């Protein structure tokens, strides 16, 4: 249930999680469109360029009624923040995001605020 994305931004390989709820839709899509080289192919079987991906994500945000501007980068940050808030170890998030340095991943610790609510002050124990 892990997807490896080859040659993404910065020509890095990255990993992401495949949702069980999406798997059936993905299988149906694959049977219908029968992609050759890329799972999601653009015109003439080519890979999508960054602008096309941005437009797809942005338009989906508008259709969903999301008031803030949505971009692939916003989705990436949201993914990392949700993982952190649900208790995922920072090292796993680092691997999923493709960060070389844990310092880069630690940026997300200032965004995830609900995890602080779970910490008990030793004086209150």
Order of alpha helices (4+ residues) and beta strands (2+ residues): beta-beta-alpha-alpha-alpha-alpha-alpha
